[in-house]
Amino acid sequence: MNPGIGMPEMLLVLVLALVVVGPQQLPILMRRVGRMVGQARAMAKEFQASFDEIGRETELSELRKEIEALKAANPIEEIRGELDQAALEAQQDKIRALKIQRADAFEPMIQPKKPVHKPADDE
């Protein structure tokens, strides 16, 4: 039962209780002792349950922190952002290329102006 109390010690306590209390009061004393032991066990269970609950709450809070960290460092969102940036840059490059093509297409239509030579005035 208890590590330090064996059967010989229990018999010694029982004999002492019988001598001190007497045979008529011994059953009443044993009931009281039993109730006290039951109450002590109930308090010990309650104490242990509260520690277990605190441990679970701590584990849950740690898990919540880990989940939040994973959400913050979401690689899918990072990749999505990089892909969006690359698509935007590609679209801008395509627009630049189209503008250059249009500018090249209109260039032959524009004829450079011939320089107008003014006759030099000989004074």
N, C-alpha and C positions, 0 to 999 in steps of 0.2 A: 504494500500500500504506500507508505511513506518510506523514503530511503533510509532514514535513521531509526525507524521504529519497526521492530520485528515482532514475532509472536511472543517471545519471552517477555519483552517489555510491555506488551499489551496485557498479558496475564498479571504482571506485577501491578500495573495501574488499576486493573479490575479488582484485585485483592485489596489494595489500599482504599479504593472507593467503597468497597463492601465494609471494611473495618471502620472507616471514618464516617460514612453516611448511614450505614445500617442497611439491613435487608429490605425494610419497608420503603425507604426513600430512594433506593437504588434505581428502580424502574423509572421513577419520575425524573431523576437526575439524568439517566441515559436518554430519555426523550428530549430533555432540554439540550443536552449536548448534541444530539442528532439534529435538532432544529438549528442550533448555532452552526454546526458544520454545513448543513444545507444552505443556510444564508451566506456563509463564507464562500461556498462554491458558486452560488448565484452571483455574488458580487465579483468574484474572479472571472466568471464567464462574461459578465457585462463589461468589465474592465478590458478583457481581451477583445471583445467584440468592438469596443470603441477604438482600440488601437488598430484593429483590422480595417475598420471603416476609414480611419485617418490614412492608413496605408493605401487603400483603394483610391481615395480622393487625390492623394499625392500622385499615384500612378496615372490617374485620369488627367490631372493637370499637366503632367509631363507629356502624355500622349497628345493632348490638345496643342501644346507648344510645338511638338514635332510636326503635327499636321499643319499648323499655321506656317511653320518654316518651309515645309514642302510646298504649300500653296504659294508662298512668296517666291520661292525659287523654282517655279513651275517651268520645266524645260520646254514644254509644248508651247507655252505663251511666248517664251524667248524665241523659239524657232519661228512661230507664227509672225512675230514682229520683224524678224530678220527677213523672212520671205516677203512680207508686205513692203519692206524697205527696198528689197531687190526688185520687186515688181514695179514699184514707183520709179526707181532709177531706170529700169529698162523702158518703161513707158516714156519717160522724159527723153531718153536717148533716141527713141523712135520718132518722137515729135521733132527733135532737133534735126534728125536725118531727113524727115519730110520737108522741113523748112528749107534745108539746104538744097534739096532736089527742086523745090519750087523756085527758089532763087536762081538756081542754075538754068531752069527752063525759061525764065523770063529774061535772062541776061542777053541772049542773042537779039531779042526784040528791042532792047535798049541800045541805040547806037550812040556811040560816043560823039560828042559835039566836036566839030572840027574847030581848031583854033582859028579865030578870026585875026588875020594879019591886017593891021592897020598900016596904011602906007606911011612910011616915015616922012614926016614933014621936014623938008630941007629948008631951013630958014637961013 
